[in-house]
Amino acid sequence: MKRMIACVSLVAAATTAALCATPPPHPHGPAAKTVAGVKAKPKCRVAPADEYFGRLKMSILGIRNVIKDQGLKVDFAPDNATGTLPTMALTEDAVRDWEHKYPCDSWLPGTIYALEHFYTKIHTVTGVMHVHATFAWLRHDYPKAKVTPLGRKEDVEATTVAPNPLSDPPASAAPSPGAAAALGVPSPSAALLTPR
């Protein structure tokens, strides 16, 4: 009987100590409400460089580097552009996780725009779909960001037809021979025929 009383009193003492150790909720904490009954706006914080996001646990600098590196891969070998999509899906997952934890981070609009810019380099139906989806994300979450108008322009210009770097410039881009002569610029053929 003595042992049972000792055990019960020990459990009671431990429970009392645990309850006393938990601080009462702070009146101005995260669950605080304003007078109107609406939750207070959370403070905006910037993501630290040593925090990791997404399934790959990427840092904010790692995210930006992957977008840049994959863009360079597509620039170098555009025929293999669709091979970069799995890596970019994981990178996009990390950006979404970053945005979920730090929605006010000032680097987010630029990073989402960089994603959209990357997808404009993939001239497939999937690439164009990613451009439209990424711009919709940028426009919805950051409508007043400085990069949103640039994103809109790239969204409109997204195409499945790859630009041919070896094609001639459009006729409107080349000055007419009469305009060149009026400016005092010799035509290329005249420059080649003039003796030195």
C-alpha positions in Angstrom: 0.0 0.0 0.0 2.9 2.4 0.8 4.4 1.7 -2.6 1.1 2.5 -4.4 0.7 5.8 -2.5 4.3 6.7 -3.3 3.7 5.9 -7.0 0.5 8.0 -7.2 2.1 10.9 -5.4 5.2 10.7 -7.7 2.9 10.8 -10.8 0.9 13.7 -9.4 4.1 15.6 -8.7 5.5 15.0 -12.2 2.2 16.0 -13.8 2.0 19.2 -11.7 5.6 20.1 -12.7 4.9 19.5 -16.4 1.8 21.7 -16.3 3.7 24.5 -14.5 6.6 24.3 -17.0 4.4 25.2 -20.0 4.1 29.0 -20.4 0.6 30.4 -20.9 -0.1 31.6 -24.4 1.1 35.1 -25.1 -1.7 37.6 -25.7 0.1 39.0 -28.8 1.3 35.6 -30.2 0.4 34.0 -33.6 -3.1 33.2 -32.5 -3.8 36.8 -31.5 -6.8 38.5 -33.1 -7.6 42.1 -33.7 -10.6 43.8 -32.3 -12.7 43.0 -35.4 -12.0 39.3 -34.9 -9.7 39.0 -37.9 -6.3 37.4 -37.5 -3.4 39.8 -37.4 -1.2 39.9 -40.5 2.0 37.8 -40.1 5.3 39.5 -40.1 7.2 39.3 -43.3 10.5 37.5 -43.1 13.3 36.8 -45.5 14.5 33.2 -46.0 17.9 32.6 -44.5 20.5 31.3 -46.9 21.2 28.2 -44.8 17.6 27.0 -44.8 16.6 24.2 -47.2 13.4 23.7 -49.2 11.6 21.1 -51.2 12.3 17.4 -51.6 15.9 18.0 -52.6 16.5 20.4 -49.6 17.8 23.2 -51.8 18.9 26.5 -50.4 17.7 29.8 -52.0 21.1 30.2 -53.7 21.0 26.6 -54.9 17.6 27.1 -56.4 18.8 30.1 -58.4 22.0 28.3 -59.4 20.1 25.3 -60.7 17.8 27.5 -62.8 20.8 29.3 -64.3 22.8 26.1 -64.9 19.8 24.3 -66.5 19.3 27.4 -68.7 22.9 27.2 -69.9 22.4 23.5 -70.7 19.4 24.3 -72.8 21.3 27.1 -74.5 24.2 24.7 -75.3 22.1 21.7 -76.4 18.5 22.8 -77.2 17.7 19.4 -78.6 18.1 17.9 -75.1 16.0 20.6 -73.4 13.2 18.2 -72.3 15.8 16.3 -70.3 16.1 19.2 -67.9 12.4 19.1 -67.0 12.7 16.5 -64.1 15.4 18.7 -62.4 13.3 21.8 -62.9 10.2 20.1 -61.4 12.2 19.5 -58.2 13.5 23.0 -58.3 9.9 24.3 -58.7 8.9 22.2 -55.8 11.6 23.9 -53.7 10.4 27.4 -54.8 6.9 26.5 -53.8 8.1 25.3 -50.4 10.1 28.5 -50.0 7.1 30.6 -50.9 4.9 28.7 -48.4 7.4 29.4 -45.6 8.4 32.9 -46.5 5.7 34.4 -48.8 7.0 38.0 -48.4 10.6 37.2 -49.4 11.7 39.8 -52.0 13.7 37.3 -54.0 10.6 35.1 -54.8 9.2 37.2 -57.7 12.5 37.3 -59.5 13.1 33.6 -59.0 9.6 32.7 -60.3 10.3 34.9 -63.3 13.6 33.1 -63.8 11.7 29.8 -63.9 9.4 31.2 -66.5 12.3 32.6 -68.5 13.9 29.1 -68.4 10.7 27.5 -69.7 10.6 29.9 -72.7 13.7 28.2 -73.9 11.9 24.8 -74.2 10.0 25.0 -77.5 7.6 22.2 -76.9 4.0 22.0 -75.9 5.1 21.1 -72.4 7.5 24.0 -72.3 4.8 26.5 -73.4 2.4 25.0 -70.8 5.0 25.5 -68.1 5.5 29.2 -69.3 1.8 29.8 -69.0 1.5 28.1 -65.6 4.5 29.9 -64.2 3.3 33.3 -65.4 -0.1 32.6 -63.8 1.6 31.8 -60.5 3.7 35.0 -60.8 0.7 37.2 -61.7 -1.5 35.7 -58.9 1.0 35.9 -56.1 3.0 38.9 -57.0 0.9 41.2 -59.3 2.8 44.4 -58.4 6.3 43.0 -58.7 8.7 44.7 -61.1 9.2 41.5 -63.1 5.5 40.8 -63.7 5.3 42.9 -66.9 8.4 41.1 -68.2 6.7 37.8 -67.4 3.6 38.9 -69.2 5.6 39.7 -72.3 7.3 36.3 -72.3 4.0 34.6 -71.6 2.5 36.1 -74.8 5.6 35.3 -76.9 5.9 31.7 -75.8 5.9 29.4 -78.8 6.6 25.8 -79.8 8.7 27.0 -82.8 12.3 27.4 -82.0 13.9 30.5 -83.4 16.5 29.8 -86.1 19.7 31.7 -85.2 21.0 31.3 -88.8 17.9 32.9 -90.4 18.1 36.3 -92.0 16.9 39.2 -89.9 13.4 40.5 -90.9 13.3 43.1 -93.6 12.2 45.8 -91.2 15.4 45.3 -89.1 17.8 46.0 -92.0 18.0 49.6 -93.2 17.1 50.3 -96.8 19.9 51.3 -99.1 18.4 54.7 -99.5 18.2 55.3 -95.8 21.8 54.2 -95.4 23.0 56.6 -98.1 21.0 59.4 -96.5 22.9 58.8 -93.3 26.2 58.8 -95.1 26.8 55.1 -94.4 28.2 53.3 -97.5 26.6 50.0 -98.5 28.6 46.9 -97.8 29.2 46.2 -101.4 30.5 49.7 -102.0 32.9 49.4 -99.1 34.3 46.3 -100.6 34.8 47.8 -104.1 36.4 51.1 -103.0 40.2 51.0 -103.5 42.4 51.7 -100.6 
